[in-house]
């Protein structure tokens, strides 16, 4: 193993120099970085060529690409890694090939960095963990389990299937909600414009008539007065309230828990939110368990993947109970978010030592049920929103024309 003379710099900008035995300059640089130093230059003892690793990479670092990686790119990446490894291609060659073929400059840069770290002797899961923006904790854990158990191709295949499932679920939700959401936004804009700019003109006309006004007309006048004076405040609230809720969910655990509990308690939509959380838990847990990750670690990883604080609290409690010797099905019974079907399937899985397949069957059930329920709910919402729109327009028209008709009838009488 060659010995290198090197010069490096620490975070404070102080220069240090010394000698170190390493496989390559890349490995030397990685070892120095672990100690908090950045390599400036290095040369192998007896060699005349200086390897300015940090300087050359520093030049590249000024050109570092910023960006993001789409889920579809990750799916293709996992599928290709699994296929190439199954075909007998080494992991390093696989990553170099995929980095060379990557169209996304940012993803290409990430894969090149992972390849360099693997070449210096780093484990792939460690290299992946240094890019949390691209590779989630769950992905890293599954790759770690696959690398340690010698089933890396299978782990990447499982990841591809999981990401494909997630992409399909999000696509179903987006497809089912985009039309009614558009109608709802249009309805809100229509009502705002109607009561802020159109109705006030009729209200002025009716006020000048100095006649007794019926109750519907008085209601419309009050609403119109509020909209015409405070439409800007309503617009600001429509934008800021969702942002404030998001900020509060991140900063306040109590608020986040109360908000998510409210979401699963809503009529109609509450059951759907609960189904989403259960589907994410069962699918993620089954995927992690099949990859060879222990139950306690799988519960811990699922805690950040279910997207609901009530479910996260249940999983956190379950982790401590299971660690104390309790069965998962028994501890889940203490939490109402888990329906009887999940508890029964989990109990069967524990009895047969096949928890992964049992929860996978539950996940498959919800994968079929969620799209059906979405289409049903939003299929009802579309005509309901239109009926609300017709009702608002009809009530407003009635309120405006009632006093006018009353005046004409009095004149005719």
KETOR-647110 format. One record per residue (C-alpha): x, y, z; chain; residue number from 1; residue in one letter. Coordinates in nm, 2 decimals, padded with zeros to 4 digits, m for minus. Layout:
+--------+--------+--------+--------+-----+--------+
:      X :      Y :      Z : chaine : num : residu :
+--------+--------+--------+--------+-----+--------+
:      X :      Y :      Z :      A : NUM :      a :
...
+--------+--------+--------+--------+-----+--------+
END
This chain:
+--------+--------+--------+--------+-----+--------+
:      X :      Y :      Z : chaine : num : residu :
+--------+--------+--------+--------+-----+--------+
:  00.00 :  00.00 :  00.00 :      A :   1 :      x :
:  00.16 :  00.33 : m00.11 :      A :   2 :      x :
:  00.25 :  00.61 :  00.14 :      A :   3 :      x :
:  00.15 :  00.96 :  00.06 :      A :   4 :      x :
:  00.29 :  01.30 :  00.17 :      A :   5 :      x :
:  00.01 :  01.54 :  00.19 :      A :   6 :      x :
: m00.09 :  01.90 :  00.27 :      A :   7 :      x :
: m00.44 :  01.97 :  00.40 :      A :   8 :      x :
: m00.64 :  02.25 :  00.56 :      A :   9 :      x :
: m00.89 :  02.25 :  00.85 :      A :  10 :      x :
: m01.21 :  02.44 :  00.90 :      A :  11 :      x :
: m01.02 :  02.73 :  01.06 :      A :  12 :      x :
: m00.80 :  02.76 :  00.75 :      A :  13 :      x :
: m00.48 :  02.62 :  00.92 :      A :  14 :      x :
: m00.25 :  02.42 :  00.70 :      A :  15 :      x :
: m00.12 :  02.08 :  00.81 :      A :  16 :      x :
:  00.11 :  01.84 :  00.65 :      A :  17 :      x :
:  00.21 :  01.48 :  00.71 :      A :  18 :      x :
:  00.23 :  01.13 :  00.57 :      A :  19 :      x :
: m00.04 :  00.86 :  00.55 :      A :  20 :      x :
: m00.06 :  00.51 :  00.40 :      A :  21 :      x :
: m00.37 :  00.48 :  00.18 :      A :  22 :      x :
: m00.50 :  00.28 : m00.12 :      A :  23 :      x :
: m00.53 :  00.59 : m00.34 :      A :  24 :      x :
: m00.55 :  00.96 : m00.33 :      A :  25 :      x :
: m00.93 :  00.95 : m00.32 :      A :  26 :      x :
: m00.91 :  00.72 : m00.01 :      A :  27 :      x :
: m00.66 :  00.95 :  00.15 :      A :  28 :      x :
: m00.89 :  01.25 :  00.09 :      A :  29 :      x :
: m01.19 :  01.06 :  00.24 :      A :  30 :      x :
: m00.99 :  00.96 :  00.55 :      A :  31 :      x :
: m00.87 :  01.32 :  00.61 :      A :  32 :      x :
: m01.23 :  01.45 :  00.57 :      A :  33 :      x :
: m01.34 :  01.22 :  00.85 :      A :  34 :      x :
: m01.09 :  01.39 :  01.07 :      A :  35 :      x :
: m01.21 :  01.74 :  00.96 :      A :  36 :      x :
: m00.94 :  01.82 :  00.71 :      A :  37 :      x :
: m00.96 :  01.89 :  00.33 :      A :  38 :      x :
: m00.68 :  01.77 :  00.11 :      A :  39 :      x :
: m00.49 :  02.04 : m00.08 :      A :  40 :      x :
: m00.22 :  01.83 : m00.25 :      A :  41 :      x :
: m00.06 :  01.49 : m00.22 :      A :  42 :      x :
:  00.22 :  01.29 : m00.37 :      A :  43 :      x :
:  00.32 :  00.93 : m00.34 :      A :  44 :      x :
:  00.67 :  00.89 : m00.18 :      A :  45 :      x :
:  00.92 :  00.84 : m00.46 :      A :  46 :      x :
:  00.68 :  00.98 : m00.72 :      A :  47 :      x :
:  00.74 :  01.31 : m00.90 :      A :  48 :      x :
:  00.38 :  01.38 : m00.98 :      A :  49 :      x :
:  00.18 :  01.58 : m00.73 :      A :  50 :      x :
: m00.19 :  01.48 : m00.71 :      A :  51 :      x :
: m00.38 :  01.80 : m00.63 :      A :  52 :      x :
: m00.70 :  01.61 : m00.54 :      A :  53 :      x :
: m00.87 :  01.88 : m00.34 :      A :  54 :      x :
: m00.76 :  02.16 : m00.58 :      A :  55 :      x :
: m00.90 :  01.98 : m00.89 :      A :  56 :      x :
: m01.22 :  01.88 : m00.71 :      A :  57 :      x :
: m01.23 :  02.23 : m00.56 :      A :  58 :      x :
: m01.24 :  02.36 : m00.92 :      A :  59 :      x :
: m01.54 :  02.13 : m00.98 :      A :  60 :      x :
: m01.70 :  02.23 : m00.65 :      A :  61 :      x :
: m01.74 :  02.58 : m00.78 :      A :  62 :      x :
: m01.94 :  02.43 : m01.06 :      A :  63 :      x :
: m02.14 :  02.20 : m00.83 :      A :  64 :      x :
: m02.49 :  02.16 : m00.97 :      A :  65 :      x :
: m02.80 :  02.23 : m00.76 :      A :  66 :      x :
: m03.12 :  02.05 : m00.83 :      A :  67 :      x :
: m03.35 :  01.76 : m00.73 :      A :  68 :      x :
: m03.41 :  01.40 : m00.83 :      A :  69 :      x :
: m03.76 :  01.30 : m00.94 :      A :  70 :      x :
: m03.92 :  00.98 : m00.80 :      A :  71 :      x :
: m03.93 :  00.83 : m01.15 :      A :  72 :      x :
: m03.55 :  00.88 : m01.18 :      A :  73 :      x :
: m03.51 :  00.69 : m00.85 :      A :  74 :      x :
: m03.73 :  00.41 : m00.97 :      A :  75 :      x :
: m03.53 :  00.37 : m01.29 :      A :  76 :      x :
: m03.21 :  00.39 : m01.09 :      A :  77 :      x :
: m03.31 :  00.11 : m00.85 :      A :  78 :      x :
: m03.44 : m00.11 : m01.13 :      A :  79 :      x :
: m03.12 : m00.07 : m01.33 :      A :  80 :      x :
: m02.89 : m00.13 : m01.03 :      A :  81 :      x :
: m03.08 : m00.45 : m00.95 :      A :  82 :      x :
: m03.07 : m00.57 : m01.31 :      A :  83 :      x :
: m02.69 : m00.50 : m01.35 :      A :  84 :      x :
: m02.60 : m00.66 : m01.02 :      A :  85 :      x :
: m02.81 : m00.97 : m01.10 :      A :  86 :      x :
: m02.62 : m00.98 : m01.43 :      A :  87 :      x :
: m02.29 : m01.00 : m01.25 :      A :  88 :      x :
: m02.17 : m00.64 : m01.30 :      A :  89 :      x :
: m01.98 : m00.51 : m01.00 :      A :  90 :      x :
: m02.14 : m00.24 : m00.78 :      A :  91 :      x :
: m01.87 :  00.02 : m00.87 :      A :  92 :      x :
: m01.90 : m00.05 : m01.25 :      A :  93 :      x :
: m02.28 : m00.03 : m01.21 :      A :  94 :      x :
: m02.27 :  00.31 : m01.05 :      A :  95 :      x :
: m02.02 :  00.44 : m01.30 :      A :  96 :      x :
: m02.23 :  00.32 : m01.59 :      A :  97 :      x :
: m02.54 :  00.48 : m01.45 :      A :  98 :      x :
: m02.37 :  00.81 : m01.36 :      A :  99 :      x :
: m02.24 :  00.82 : m01.72 :      A : 100 :      x :
: m02.59 :  00.76 : m01.86 :      A : 101 :      x :
: m02.77 :  01.00 : m01.62 :      A : 102 :      x :
: m02.95 :  01.29 : m01.79 :      A : 103 :      x :
: m03.00 :  01.49 : m01.47 :      A : 104 :      x :
: m02.68 :  01.68 : m01.40 :      A : 105 :      x :
: m02.75 :  01.69 : m01.03 :      A : 106 :      x :
: m02.82 :  01.31 : m01.00 :      A : 107 :      x :
: m02.51 :  01.25 : m01.22 :      A : 108 :      x :
: m02.30 :  01.44 : m00.97 :      A : 109 :      x :
: m02.45 :  01.25 : m00.68 :      A : 110 :      x :
: m02.38 :  00.91 : m00.84 :      A : 111 :      x :
: m02.02 :  01.02 : m00.92 :      A : 112 :      x :
: m01.97 :  01.12 : m00.56 :      A : 113 :      x :
: m02.10 :  00.78 : m00.44 :      A : 114 :      x :
: m01.88 :  00.60 : m00.69 :      A : 115 :      x :
: m01.57 :  00.78 : m00.57 :      A : 116 :      x :
: m01.65 :  00.70 : m00.20 :      A : 117 :      x :
: m01.71 :  00.33 : m00.29 :      A : 118 :      x :
: m01.38 :  00.33 : m00.48 :      A : 119 :      x :
: m01.21 :  00.46 : m00.16 :      A : 120 :      x :
: m01.35 :  00.17 :  00.04 :      A : 121 :      x :
: m01.67 :  00.32 :  00.17 :      A : 122 :      x :
: m02.00 :  00.12 :  00.20 :      A : 123 :      x :
: m02.27 :  00.22 : m00.04 :      A : 124 :      x :
: m02.52 :  00.28 :  00.23 :      A : 125 :      x :
: m02.28 :  00.52 :  00.40 :      A : 126 :      x :
: m02.22 :  00.70 :  00.07 :      A : 127 :      x :
: m02.59 :  00.72 :  00.00 :      A : 128 :      x :
: m02.66 :  00.86 :  00.36 :      A : 129 :      x :
: m02.45 :  01.16 :  00.27 :      A : 130 :      x :
: m02.72 :  01.27 :  00.02 :      A : 131 :      x :
: m03.04 :  01.27 :  00.23 :      A : 132 :      x :
: m03.20 :  01.51 : m00.02 :      A : 133 :      x :
: m03.20 :  01.22 : m00.27 :      A : 134 :      x :
: m03.20 :  00.90 : m00.07 :      A : 135 :      x :
: m03.45 :  00.88 :  00.22 :      A : 136 :      x :
: m03.36 :  00.71 :  00.55 :      A : 137 :      x :
: m03.57 :  00.41 :  00.46 :      A : 138 :      x :
: m03.38 :  00.36 :  00.13 :      A : 139 :      x :
: m03.05 :  00.38 :  00.30 :      A : 140 :      x :
: m03.16 :  00.13 :  00.57 :      A : 141 :      x :
: m03.28 : m00.12 :  00.31 :      A : 142 :      x :
: m02.96 : m00.09 :  00.11 :      A : 143 :      x :
: m02.76 : m00.14 :  00.43 :      A : 144 :      x :
: m02.96 : m00.45 :  00.51 :      A : 145 :      x :
: m02.91 : m00.58 :  00.16 :      A : 146 :      x :
: m02.54 : m00.51 :  00.17 :      A : 147 :      x :
: m02.49 : m00.68 :  00.50 :      A : 148 :      x :
: m02.69 : m00.99 :  00.41 :      A : 149 :      x :
: m02.55 : m01.02 :  00.06 :      A : 150 :      x :
: m02.89 : m00.95 : m00.11 :      A : 151 :      x :
: m02.82 : m00.61 : m00.25 :      A : 152 :      x :
: m02.99 : m00.68 : m00.59 :      A : 153 :      x :
: m03.31 : m00.79 : m00.41 :      A : 154 :      x :
: m03.30 : m00.48 : m00.19 :      A : 155 :      x :
: m03.28 : m00.24 : m00.49 :      A : 156 :      x :
: m03.56 : m00.44 : m00.65 :      A : 157 :      x :
: m03.78 : m00.40 : m00.34 :      A : 158 :      x :
: m03.70 : m00.02 : m00.34 :      A : 159 :      x :
: m03.81 :  00.00 : m00.70 :      A : 160 :      x :
: m04.14 : m00.17 : m00.62 :      A : 161 :      x :
: m04.20 :  00.05 : m00.32 :      A : 162 :      x :
: m04.12 :  00.37 : m00.51 :      A : 163 :      x :
: m04.35 :  00.25 : m00.80 :      A : 164 :      x :
: m04.63 :  00.19 : m00.55 :      A : 165 :      x :
: m04.58 :  00.54 : m00.39 :      A : 166 :      x :
: m04.58 :  00.70 : m00.74 :      A : 167 :      x :
: m04.90 :  00.52 : m00.83 :      A : 168 :      x :
: m05.07 :  00.62 : m00.50 :      A : 169 :      x :
: m04.98 :  00.99 : m00.54 :      A : 170 :      x :
: m05.08 :  00.98 : m00.90 :      A : 171 :      x :
: m05.43 :  00.84 : m00.81 :      A : 172 :      x :
: m05.47 :  01.11 : m00.54 :      A : 173 :      x :
: m05.37 :  01.38 : m00.78 :      A : 174 :      x :
: m05.59 :  01.26 : m01.06 :      A : 175 :      x :
: m05.89 :  01.22 : m00.83 :      A : 176 :      x :
: m05.85 :  01.56 : m00.66 :      A : 177 :      x :
: m05.74 :  01.80 : m00.94 :      A : 178 :      x :
: m06.09 :  01.85 : m01.10 :      A : 179 :      x :
: m06.29 :  01.90 : m00.79 :      A : 180 :      x :
: m06.01 :  02.12 : m00.64 :      A : 181 :      x :
: m06.02 :  02.33 : m00.96 :      A : 182 :      x :
: m06.40 :  02.37 : m00.93 :      A : 183 :      x :
: m06.37 :  02.46 : m00.57 :      A : 184 :      x :
: m06.12 :  02.73 : m00.63 :      A : 185 :      x :
: m06.33 :  02.87 : m00.92 :      A : 186 :      x :
: m06.63 :  02.87 : m00.69 :      A : 187 :      x :
: m06.45 :  03.07 : m00.42 :      A : 188 :      x :
: m06.32 :  03.32 : m00.67 :      A : 189 :      x :
: m06.66 :  03.36 : m00.82 :      A : 190 :      x :
: m06.83 :  03.42 : m00.48 :      A : 191 :      x :
: m06.55 :  03.67 : m00.39 :      A : 192 :      x :
: m06.60 :  03.87 : m00.71 :      A : 193 :      x :
: m06.98 :  03.84 : m00.70 :      A : 194 :      x :
: m07.01 :  03.98 : m00.34 :      A : 195 :      x :
: m06.71 :  04.22 : m00.37 :      A : 196 :      x :
: m06.79 :  04.40 : m00.69 :      A : 197 :      x :
: m07.12 :  04.29 : m00.85 :      A : 198 :      x :
: m07.37 :  04.27 : m00.56 :      A : 199 :      x :
: m07.26 :  04.61 : m00.40 :      A : 200 :      x :
: m07.40 :  04.79 : m00.71 :      A : 201 :      x :
: m07.74 :  04.64 : m00.66 :      A : 202 :      x :
: m07.72 :  04.70 : m00.28 :      A : 203 :      x :
: m07.67 :  05.07 : m00.35 :      A : 204 :      x :
: m07.97 :  05.07 : m00.58 :      A : 205 :      x :
: m08.19 :  04.89 : m00.32 :      A : 206 :      x :
: m08.08 :  05.13 : m00.04 :      A : 207 :      x :
: m08.18 :  05.43 : m00.25 :      A : 208 :      x :
: m08.53 :  05.28 : m00.29 :      A : 209 :      x :
: m08.60 :  05.32 :  00.08 :      A : 210 :      x :
: m08.83 :  05.02 :  00.10 :      A : 211 :      x :
: m08.87 :  04.74 :  00.35 :      A : 212 :      x :
: m08.62 :  04.47 :  00.26 :      A : 213 :      x :
: m08.69 :  04.10 :  00.31 :      A : 214 :      x :
: m08.46 :  03.88 :  00.52 :      A : 215 :      x :
: m08.27 :  03.72 :  00.22 :      A : 216 :      x :
: m08.19 :  04.07 :  00.09 :      A : 217 :      x :
: m08.06 :  04.18 :  00.43 :      A : 218 :      x :
: m07.84 :  03.87 :  00.45 :      A : 219 :      x :
: m07.69 :  03.94 :  00.10 :      A : 220 :      x :
: m07.63 :  04.30 :  00.19 :      A : 221 :      x :
: m07.44 :  04.21 :  00.51 :      A : 222 :      x :
: m07.23 :  03.95 :  00.33 :      A : 223 :      x :
: m07.16 :  04.19 :  00.04 :      A : 224 :      x :
: m07.06 :  04.46 :  00.29 :      A : 225 :      x :
: m06.81 :  04.23 :  00.45 :      A : 226 :      x :
: m06.66 :  04.11 :  00.12 :      A : 227 :      x :
: m06.64 :  04.46 : m00.03 :      A : 228 :      x :
: m06.46 :  04.60 :  00.28 :      A : 229 :      x :
: m06.25 :  04.31 :  00.37 :      A : 230 :      x :
: m06.19 :  04.11 :  00.04 :      A : 231 :      x :
: m05.82 :  04.18 :  00.07 :      A : 232 :      x :
: m05.81 :  04.03 :  00.42 :      A : 233 :      x :
: m06.00 :  03.72 :  00.30 :      A : 234 :      x :
: m05.75 :  03.68 :  00.01 :      A : 235 :      x :
: m05.45 :  03.72 :  00.25 :      A : 236 :      x :
: m05.60 :  03.47 :  00.49 :      A : 237 :      x :
: m05.66 :  03.22 :  00.21 :      A : 238 :      x :
: m05.29 :  03.23 :  00.13 :      A : 239 :      x :
: m05.14 :  03.27 :  00.48 :      A : 240 :      x :
: m05.35 :  03.02 :  00.68 :      A : 241 :      x :
: m05.22 :  02.71 :  00.50 :      A : 242 :      x :
: m04.87 :  02.84 :  00.53 :      A : 243 :      x :
: m04.91 :  02.91 :  00.90 :      A : 244 :      x :
: m05.06 :  02.56 :  00.96 :      A : 245 :      x :
: m04.76 :  02.41 :  00.78 :      A : 246 :      x :
: m04.52 :  02.61 :  01.00 :      A : 247 :      x :
: m04.70 :  02.52 :  01.32 :      A : 248 :      x :
: m04.70 :  02.15 :  01.23 :      A : 249 :      x :
: m04.33 :  02.17 :  01.20 :      A : 250 :      x :
: m04.26 :  02.37 :  01.51 :      A : 251 :      x :
: m04.52 :  02.25 :  01.75 :      A : 252 :      x :
: m04.56 :  01.88 :  01.82 :      A : 253 :      x :
: m04.89 :  01.93 :  02.01 :      A : 254 :      x :
: m05.04 :  02.13 :  01.73 :      A : 255 :      x :
: m04.93 :  01.87 :  01.47 :      A : 256 :      x :
: m05.09 :  01.59 :  01.67 :      A : 257 :      x :
: m05.41 :  01.78 :  01.72 :      A : 258 :      x :
: m05.43 :  01.88 :  01.35 :      A : 259 :      x :
: m05.37 :  01.52 :  01.23 :      A : 260 :      x :
: m05.62 :  01.39 :  01.49 :      A : 261 :      x :
: m05.88 :  01.63 :  01.35 :      A : 262 :      x :
: m05.80 :  01.51 :  01.00 :      A : 263 :      x :
: m05.88 :  01.15 :  01.07 :      A : 264 :      x :
: m06.19 :  01.25 :  01.26 :      A : 265 :      x :
: m06.35 :  01.44 :  00.97 :      A : 266 :      x :
: m06.67 :  01.29 :  00.82 :      A : 267 :      x :
: m06.59 :  01.10 :  00.49 :      A : 268 :      x :
: m06.24 :  01.25 :  00.45 :      A : 269 :      x :
: m06.13 :  01.13 :  00.80 :      A : 270 :      x :
: m06.16 :  00.77 :  00.70 :      A : 271 :      x :
: m05.96 :  00.83 :  00.39 :      A : 272 :      x :
: m05.68 :  01.00 :  00.58 :      A : 273 :      x :
: m05.67 :  00.70 :  00.81 :      A : 274 :      x :
: m05.65 :  00.47 :  00.52 :      A : 275 :      x :
: m05.36 :  00.66 :  00.37 :      A : 276 :      x :
: m05.17 :  00.63 :  00.69 :      A : 277 :      x :
: m05.24 :  00.26 :  00.74 :      A : 278 :      x :
: m05.15 :  00.19 :  00.37 :      A : 279 :      x :
: m04.81 :  00.37 :  00.41 :      A : 280 :      x :
: m04.74 :  00.19 :  00.74 :      A : 281 :      x :
: m04.82 : m00.16 :  00.61 :      A : 282 :      x :
: m04.64 : m00.12 :  00.28 :      A : 283 :      x :
: m04.33 :  00.03 :  00.43 :      A : 284 :      x :
: m04.32 : m00.22 :  00.72 :      A : 285 :      x :
: m04.37 : m00.52 :  00.49 :      A : 286 :      x :
: m04.09 : m00.39 :  00.26 :      A : 287 :      x :
: m03.85 : m00.33 :  00.54 :      A : 288 :      x :
: m03.92 : m00.66 :  00.72 :      A : 289 :      x :
: m03.88 : m00.86 :  00.40 :      A : 290 :      x :
: m03.54 : m00.68 :  00.34 :      A : 291 :      x :
: m03.42 : m00.83 :  00.67 :      A : 292 :      x :
: m03.45 : m00.52 :  00.89 :      A : 293 :      x :
: m03.54 : m00.61 :  01.26 :      A : 294 :      x :
: m03.89 : m00.53 :  01.39 :      A : 295 :      x :
: m03.78 : m00.25 :  01.62 :      A : 296 :      x :
: m03.57 : m00.08 :  01.36 :      A : 297 :      x :
: m03.85 : m00.12 :  01.10 :      A : 298 :      x :
: m04.10 :  00.04 :  01.34 :      A : 299 :      x :
: m03.86 :  00.33 :  01.40 :      A : 300 :      x :
: m03.81 :  00.39 :  01.03 :      A : 301 :      x :
: m04.19 :  00.37 :  00.96 :      A : 302 :      x :
: m04.24 :  00.64 :  01.22 :      A : 303 :      x :
: m04.12 :  00.90 :  00.98 :      A : 304 :      x :
: m04.30 :  00.76 :  00.67 :      A : 305 :      x :
: m04.67 :  00.74 :  00.76 :      A : 306 :      x :
: m04.74 :  01.11 :  00.74 :      A : 307 :      x :
: m04.97 :  01.13 :  01.04 :      A : 308 :      x :
: m04.87 :  01.22 :  01.40 :      A : 309 :      x :
: m05.14 :  01.00 :  01.55 :      A : 310 :      x :
: m05.00 :  00.70 :  01.37 :      A : 311 :      x :
: m04.65 :  00.80 :  01.46 :      A : 312 :      x :
: m04.74 :  00.81 :  01.83 :      A : 313 :      x :
: m04.89 :  00.47 :  01.80 :      A : 314 :      x :
: m04.58 :  00.33 :  01.64 :      A : 315 :      x :
: m04.36 :  00.50 :  01.90 :      A : 316 :      x :
: m04.56 :  00.34 :  02.18 :      A : 317 :      x :
: m04.55 :  00.00 :  02.00 :      A : 318 :      x :
: m04.17 :  00.02 :  01.97 :      A : 319 :      x :
: m04.14 :  00.04 :  02.35 :      A : 320 :      x :
: m04.40 : m00.23 :  02.41 :      A : 321 :      x :
: m04.25 : m00.47 :  02.16 :      A : 322 :      x :
: m03.91 : m00.40 :  02.32 :      A : 323 :      x :
: m04.06 : m00.50 :  02.65 :      A : 324 :      x :
: m04.18 : m00.83 :  02.51 :      A : 325 :      x :
: m04.53 : m00.75 :  02.39 :      A : 326 :      x :
: m04.68 : m00.86 :  02.06 :      A : 327 :      x :
: m04.74 : m00.59 :  01.80 :      A : 328 :      x :
: m05.10 : m00.69 :  01.75 :      A : 329 :      x :
: m05.16 : m00.65 :  02.13 :      A : 330 :      x :
: m05.00 : m00.31 :  02.15 :      A : 331 :      x :
: m05.18 : m00.18 :  01.84 :      A : 332 :      x :
: m05.52 : m00.27 :  02.00 :      A : 333 :      x :
: m05.46 :  00.03 :  02.24 :      A : 334 :      x :
: m05.48 :  00.27 :  01.94 :      A : 335 :      x :
: m05.81 :  00.33 :  01.76 :      A : 336 :      x :
: m05.63 :  00.43 :  01.44 :      A : 337 :      x :
: m05.58 :  00.06 :  01.36 :      A : 338 :      x :
: m05.90 : m00.11 :  01.22 :      A : 339 :      x :
: m05.99 : m00.47 :  01.32 :      A : 340 :      x :
: m05.88 : m00.61 :  00.99 :      A : 341 :      x :
: m05.52 : m00.49 :  01.04 :      A : 342 :      x :
: m05.51 : m00.63 :  01.39 :      A : 343 :      x :
: m05.64 : m00.97 :  01.27 :      A : 344 :      x :
: m05.39 : m00.99 :  00.98 :      A : 345 :      x :
: m05.11 : m00.88 :  01.21 :      A : 346 :      x :
: m05.20 : m01.15 :  01.47 :      A : 347 :      x :
: m05.21 : m01.41 :  01.19 :      A : 348 :      x :
: m04.87 : m01.30 :  01.07 :      A : 349 :      x :
: m04.72 : m01.32 :  01.42 :      A : 350 :      x :
: m04.87 : m01.66 :  01.47 :      A : 351 :      x :
: m04.72 : m01.79 :  01.15 :      A : 352 :      x :
: m04.40 : m01.59 :  01.17 :      A : 353 :      x :
: m04.48 : m01.42 :  00.84 :      A : 354 :      x :
: m04.56 : m01.06 :  00.94 :      A : 355 :      x :
: m04.42 : m00.92 :  00.62 :      A : 356 :      x :
: m04.66 : m01.11 :  00.39 :      A : 357 :      x :
: m04.96 : m01.05 :  00.62 :      A : 358 :      x :
: m04.91 : m00.67 :  00.62 :      A : 359 :      x :
: m04.83 : m00.68 :  00.25 :      A : 360 :      x :
: m05.18 : m00.84 :  00.19 :      A : 361 :      x :
: m05.33 : m00.55 :  00.40 :      A : 362 :      x :
: m05.14 : m00.30 :  00.19 :      A : 363 :      x :
: m05.26 : m00.46 : m00.14 :      A : 364 :      x :
: m05.62 : m00.44 : m00.01 :      A : 365 :      x :
: m05.58 : m00.06 :  00.06 :      A : 366 :      x :
: m05.40 : m00.01 : m00.27 :      A : 367 :      x :
: m05.72 : m00.13 : m00.44 :      A : 368 :      x :
: m05.97 :  00.03 : m00.19 :      A : 369 :      x :
: m05.81 :  00.38 : m00.18 :      A : 370 :      x :
: m05.85 :  00.46 : m00.56 :      A : 371 :      x :
: m06.21 :  00.33 : m00.55 :      A : 372 :      x :
: m06.29 :  00.54 : m00.24 :      A : 373 :      x :
: m06.13 :  00.85 : m00.40 :      A : 374 :      x :
: m06.33 :  00.82 : m00.72 :      A : 375 :      x :
: m06.65 :  00.76 : m00.52 :      A : 376 :      x :
: m06.60 :  01.06 : m00.28 :      A : 377 :      x :
: m06.49 :  01.31 : m00.54 :      A : 378 :      x :
: m06.75 :  01.18 : m00.78 :      A : 379 :      x :
: m07.01 :  01.29 : m00.53 :      A : 380 :      x :
: m06.82 :  01.62 : m00.46 :      A : 381 :      x :
: m06.83 :  01.74 : m00.82 :      A : 382 :      x :
: m07.21 :  01.77 : m00.85 :      A : 383 :      x :
: m07.23 :  01.88 : m00.49 :      A : 384 :      x :
: m07.00 :  02.18 : m00.56 :      A : 385 :      x :
: m07.21 :  02.27 : m00.87 :      A : 386 :      x :
: m07.53 :  02.25 : m00.66 :      A : 387 :      x :
: m07.37 :  02.49 : m00.41 :      A : 388 :      x :
: m07.28 :  02.73 : m00.69 :      A : 389 :      x :
: m07.63 :  02.72 : m00.83 :      A : 390 :      x :
: m07.77 :  02.77 : m00.47 :      A : 391 :      x :
: m07.55 :  03.07 : m00.41 :      A : 392 :      x :
: m07.63 :  03.23 : m00.74 :      A : 393 :      x :
: m08.00 :  03.15 : m00.70 :      A : 394 :      x :
: m08.02 :  03.29 : m00.35 :      A : 395 :      x :
: m07.84 :  03.61 : m00.44 :      A : 396 :      x :
: m08.06 :  03.66 : m00.75 :      A : 397 :      x :
: m08.37 :  03.60 : m00.54 :      A : 398 :      x :
: m08.25 :  03.84 : m00.27 :      A : 399 :      x :
: m08.19 :  04.12 : m00.52 :      A : 400 :      x :
: m08.51 :  04.08 : m00.73 :      A : 401 :      x :
: m08.75 :  04.03 : m00.44 :      A : 402 :      x :
: m08.77 :  04.39 : m00.34 :      A : 403 :      x :
: m08.77 :  04.51 : m00.70 :      A : 404 :      x :
: m09.06 :  04.28 : m00.78 :      A : 405 :      x :
: m09.23 :  04.40 : m00.46 :      A : 406 :      x :
: m09.20 :  04.76 : m00.58 :      A : 407 :      x :
: m09.34 :  04.68 : m00.93 :      A : 408 :      x :
: m09.63 :  04.48 : m00.78 :      A : 409 :      x :
: m09.71 :  04.78 : m00.56 :      A : 410 :      x :
: m09.70 :  05.02 : m00.85 :      A : 411 :      x :
: m09.92 :  04.78 : m01.06 :      A : 412 :      x :
: m10.16 :  04.75 : m00.76 :      A : 413 :      x :
+--------+--------+--------+--------+-----+--------+
END
